[in-house]
Amino acid sequence: MRPERNAYRDALALDGFWAASSADGIEADGLGLVPGFAAGGLVAVPGSINEQWAERGLRDSLGPFWLQRQIVVPRCAAGMQARLQFASADLTARVWWDGRLLGRNDAPFLPFAFDLGELQPGAVHILTVCLDSRLPTDHPLPGIESADFAREGRSKDEVYPPVRYDFFPYTGLHRTPHLCFLPKQHLGAPRIEAGYEHGGTLRVRTRFAGLGRVVLSLLDGESALVRVASDDGDFDLSALAVEPWSPASPKRYRLRLELKRDVETLDEINRDIGFRDVRIDQGRLLLNGESVQIKGFGLHEDFPVLGKGQALAVTVKDLELLRWCGGNSFRTSHYPYAEETLDLADALGLLVISECASVNLDFRRTTDATLEQHIAHIERLIERDHWHPSVIAWSLTNEPGYLAEAEYKRAAPGYFAELFAAARVLDSTRPFTAANVGSRHGLIDPLYAHCDFLSLNRYLGWYENPAQLDFAIARLRDEFDALAAAFPDKPIFVSEFGADAVAGMHSSTDQLFSEEYQSELIARYWDLIANHRHCIGGHVWNLVDFKTAQNFRRVVLNHKGVFTRSRDPKMAAWRVRGMWR
Ligand code: BDP
């Protein structure tokens, strides 16, 4: 559960410099408790190590990287239960406390925690983390080794560092970890469902151990709209006189849960929630009963020097750029973003499609463990993000089956049936989807059967039919018509469309990589999306240019941003703003 500071809980941010090392054999050295780190150096947390240590030749390293720091236990620890809370540790991590292995985490971009019991104020502890971005080939975000390229019959290893996905595999503690201090008797992570149907509805399930009761308050500023108590921590409220949350009016209320014994308060947690209803009905996306069009972008967590390291200023900048363009939505392509990004989306009224870290599932290599992990990661994603009003849908994977069609046809239907069924048990209040890769499966993707709306990543006019926009758009229209006929209840959402443009490159004729072509392609797609009866909207790929692994298709960056990596507009940004505002 995310760290919170209030009258009953506290949290110590573990940001700052950490000792770090990329040396081998640290584990064998008894974790080199600090002295072993002399040969290393310092890295900043939060941040990506690759960028900070590029000059040490480690820019393209997938790890392992060892990070270590001392922690002096603060006074507020007295009488409290300490919990070490990572907002993420990418891509995988093992964690030691004073040389004792606490555990590992294999879910990139998701939080995890370890209970440490009561700590002595003033005591000094050593926290060690080993980060490794070499993922196994059967991970939901599949890894690949250079040798696999040869095994796949490709003449050379094409991508370095070797990855299957199109973003740089940054390694780091990308979000601030915390040492949290909870009352001995405390509330567990609550399950919150805030809906809107003739007034607000609110279902809350709270977990706590021991004796007590939970008091729920719904606050609008200083005034309490509701204050009710429950012995088991469960609440079902309806007909609440609240304003619904929407992009036009992202009204939020503070939900406060207090754990009480007699008149004494033992613990408290707060969430700023919003009441809204989202559903797919008769081929439309309805928010609070009204049809909405999705206009926005795919994004990445990516910035010069920071890599994937969190900086709230960049978060604000990106969402403000999105709004400047007239967008109302984004997808957390292709992994869970920092929780603060969702907080901001809640506050700004943006519609978020929250995506699990899973790209290019390769069904030649999936195993039972893949599905098991994939479901576990979705469970953790939904547990983390389910209470955000901005999250309107879940995307369970991006472009599965990009490779090896035969295995995809054989294995994917069963895999998706189990994946979606497990996910639907976890949230019955939102639609589910996953992004289909057009060039491979077109109309016959087994994914479609499970999606509430069809998410299409389309690059006609770019990877296919380059510089032939009339032909590309005609093909796309045909595909939309065919999908509309085949899936009349499942609207189409174009989850990716776009073209690379190198800022400053211009052309008077259709020319790939020119700003004019990118701008024209986006406008032509949007014209089709906005006017096709079966289409609920689209996301331009991408808001901003972003770093990828090295390969001959990318000139350092993926240049499909309508803004450069330093966030300056290309022609397309102005064009989109003209279309959307
Ligand atoms: C899609 C992927 C995305 C890529 C994009 C591209 O979903 O991650 O960055 O294509 O090629 O296939 O630009």
Boltz pocket constraint, residues with backbone or C-beta under 6 A from the ligand:
constraints:
  - pocket:
      binder: B
      contacts: [[A, 165], [A, 166], [A, 167], [A, 334], [A, 398], [A, 399], [A, 457], [A, 496], [A, 541], [A, 558], [A, 560]]
      max_distance: 6.0
